[in-house]
Amino acid sequence: MIIQMMDGLEHPDLAGVAAEMRAEWRAEQEVATEDAAAQWRHGRTLEDWLGERMHAGDRVAVLVGDQRFAGYVEETGDDLLAVRAAFGRVDVHLVAGLPITIEMYDHATAGGTRARSRRTFRDALLERDGHEDQTVGCLHEFEGLDGTLHVGKDFVSVVAKLGAETVIPLQSVAWASARRA
């Protein structure tokens, strides 16, 4: 019986119908694939994109105001992008109102790391709390202020070597790093 059915599929009258059905099925599958890809693209977050860069080992260039940091994505969080630059780690605050642009600088062919944890920008600043020779860039001073960093609940202060203290609301802090030479 199976042999008779197979013979029926090769019938000259059915060959064109079968080809049309296969072409229609392929077209439906292509549309479904395109729809799924569009849905995935439209559902991605910035953190998803940054996580992909970190996992791949890609180099990114981050422009915060007029300050440019290039390196590997080391950590991401809801409002945190940590970049391992040539001079050390830079913690960038991903918050509305700060002019930030991120470019994939160099696509890696191997390497990459997995996220160790999902922390906030404030959590990353707490690791720098009390450390001298820190630089903090803010909304009104993108170049950065140098000094000892102290972290409060919703602000940071930077105490310069001569004792002047600058207080910055946390939402205005753009980035922090060890003092660049």
N, C-alpha and C positions, 0 to 999 in steps of 0.2 A: 504494500500500500504506500509506503514512504517513497519508493522508487517512482510510482505513478504520480505522486504529488510533485516530486522534483521535476519530472518530465513536463508537468503542467506549467511550471514556472518558466520553463524555457520556450514555451509556446510563442511563436512570432507575434501573435496578437497581444500578448501580455507583456512582452519585453518593454515596450514604450511606456506602458502604465507603471511598471515597476520602476523604471528610471525616473519618471515624474514623481513618484511617491518618495524615492530616495532623495531627490533634489529638494522637494518640499520639506522633508524631515531635516535635511542639512540646514536649510534656510531658517527653520524654526529654532534649531539648536544654536545657530550663530546669533540670532536675535536674543535668545535667552542668555547666552554667554555675555553679550554686550550689555544687556540690562543688569546682570549680576555685577559686572565690572563697574558700571556706572554707580550702582547702589553702594558698592564697597568704597569707591572714591569719594562719594558724597558723604559717607558716614565716618571718614577718617578724621581724627583730631590732630592738632599740631603735635601733641605728645606721641601719638601713634607714629607720625612721620619721623620725629626725632628718635624714637625707639628703633625704628628701622635703620636709621643712619648709625646708631650705636651698635646694633647687632651685626651690621655689615662691616663696620670698621671704616666707614667713610669719613673723610675730613670735611668739616664745615667751616664757613666763615660767617661770623656773627657781627653785624654792624649795629651798635647801640649808640644812637646819636652820631657822633663823629669818631667814636672809638671802634676799632676793628680787632676782633679776636679770631684767630684761625687755629683749629686743632680738631681733636677727636671728641665726640660726644661721650662723656664719662658717666653722666647720670641725668635722669629726667624725673620730673614730678609735675603735679598740677600747675605749679607756678615757677618751676625751676628747670634751668638748662645749665648743666655743668660741662664746660669745655676744657679739655686738657691741652693747653697752649704750650708753646716752646718755653715760656718762663714759669709755667705752673698752671694750677687750676684756676679757672674763672667761673664764678657762680653768677649766672645771669637771671634776673627777675623777669619772668614772663607775666606781665600785668598790663591791663588796658591803660592806654595813655602814654606808654613809653615807646618811642620810635625805635623799633627793632626790625631788622631784616636778616634772614638766615638764608645762606646760599650753600648748596652742596658743592664744595670746592674741589674734591677729588674722590671719585668713586673707587672704592677698594675692590680688589679681586680676591682678597683673603683677609682673615682676621676678624676683629669685632669682639664685643663682650656682651654679657648679659647684665641686666640691671641688678644691682645688689639690694636695693630697697627703693621705695617711693617716698621721698621726703619732700618737704616744702622748702621754699627759699629761706625762710626764717630758720628752719632746722639746720640748713647748710651754714648760715651765718653764725649760729650758736657754736659751731666748731671753731670759728675764728675769734670768738668772744675773749677779750682780754689779751689778745695777741698784738704785739707791736708790729710796726712795719706792714700794715695792711693799707690797701687802697680801696676806697669806696666811691663809685661813680653814682651820681644821682641825676634826677631830672633837670636840675639847674646847673649841674657841674659834671658833665659827662666825662671830662678828662680825669676826674677823680680827686679825692682828698686823701692825704696820707696821714697815718697816725695809728694809735691804738684803738681798736674797735670794741665798743660795748653795745650789747644787744638788749633792748627792752622788749616789752610785750608788743608794742606797735610802733616802735621807733628804734633807731640806732644812733649812737653818738661816736664821733671820731675825735680823739684827743691828740692834737699835734704835739711834737716834741717840746715846744715851748709852753704848752699848757692850754692853748686855745681849744675850746670844745665846740664842735659843730653838731647840732642835733638835726636829724633828718627823719621825717615820718617814713615808716616802712614802705608804704605804697609809692613813695618817691625814690626809693633806692633802686638803681638800675642794675648794678653789678658790684662784685667784690672779688678781690684777689690779693695774694701776697704782693707787697710793694714791688713794682717793676723797677729793675735797675736802670 
